[in-house]
């Protein structure tokens, strides 16, 4: 089961959208990818942390960032 606080930043015809997995509507649509990433990180942070996945214009994930206090799957301790 995925974290409901996760968000994806994706390109749309009307700008860059911040969407939750399986959501029918975007949380927000901005003019720039940079603004969408900032808004996504704020949304995820306010919800308790999680992952922000950034998609390129081609739709492929090009970056991912864990927003604290989320659990970073790339951070291996131990």
Wavefront OBJ file of the C-alpha trace (Angstrom):
o trace
v 0.000 0.000 0.000
v 1.440 3.377 -0.978
v 1.708 6.347 1.329
v -1.283 8.651 0.727
v 1.014 11.635 1.329
v 3.073 10.893 -1.798
v 2.750 13.294 -4.727
v 3.820 13.310 -8.371
v 4.744 16.414 -10.369
v 3.610 15.875 -13.964
v 3.366 17.953 -17.159
v -0.109 18.753 -18.465
v -1.370 20.933 -21.294
v -2.276 23.676 -18.799
v 1.005 23.595 -16.829
v 2.629 21.406 -14.186
v 0.317 19.464 -11.874
v 0.810 18.074 -8.386
v -1.180 14.855 -8.127
v -1.640 12.177 -5.501
v -1.448 8.542 -6.610
v -4.843 7.365 -7.924
v -6.327 10.889 -7.609
v -8.877 12.035 -10.159
v -7.940 15.702 -9.762
v -4.700 17.586 -9.264
v -3.965 19.173 -5.892
v -2.612 22.223 -7.719
v -1.539 23.280 -11.231
v 1.297 25.791 -11.684
v 2.968 27.485 -14.643
v 6.427 26.088 -13.909
v 7.836 22.754 -12.815
v 9.878 24.502 -10.121
v 6.733 25.989 -8.557
v 4.973 22.617 -8.716
v 7.889 20.903 -6.958
v 7.870 23.527 -4.204
v 4.113 23.163 -3.723
v 4.335 19.352 -3.733
v 7.008 19.401 -1.026
v 4.893 21.782 1.069
v 1.802 19.591 0.702
v 3.692 16.411 1.597
v 5.485 18.091 4.506
v 2.236 19.440 5.943
v 0.718 15.956 5.680
v 3.495 14.356 7.737
v 6.125 13.574 5.126
v 6.433 11.258 2.154
v 7.836 11.087 -1.370
v 7.714 13.659 -4.174
v 8.350 12.135 -7.613
v 9.202 14.558 -10.419
v 8.344 13.506 -13.968
v 9.969 14.993 -17.048
v 8.048 16.197 -20.098
v 8.301 12.630 -21.442
v 6.369 11.335 -18.406
v 9.254 9.327 -16.958
v 10.309 9.874 -13.355
v 13.533 11.888 -13.432
v 13.918 12.629 -9.711
v 12.462 11.687 -6.345
v 12.814 13.361 -2.986
v 11.786 12.293 0.495
v 10.169 15.050 2.525
v 10.727 14.611 6.253
v 9.611 13.022 8.432
v 9.049 10.518 5.652
v 10.916 7.227 5.435
v 13.627 7.565 2.755
v 13.887 4.162 1.023
v 17.347 5.152 -0.292
v 18.702 5.824 3.209
v 20.195 2.525 4.366
v 21.331 2.449 7.971
v 22.664 -0.410 9.743
l 1 2 3 4 5 6 7 8 9 10 11 12 13 14 15 16 17 18 19 20 21 22 23 24 25 26 27 28 29 30 31 32 33 34 35 36 37 38 39 40 41 42 43 44 45 46 47 48 49 50 51 52 53 54 55 56 57 58 59 60 61 62 63 64 65 66 67 68 69 70 71 72 73 74 75 76 77 78
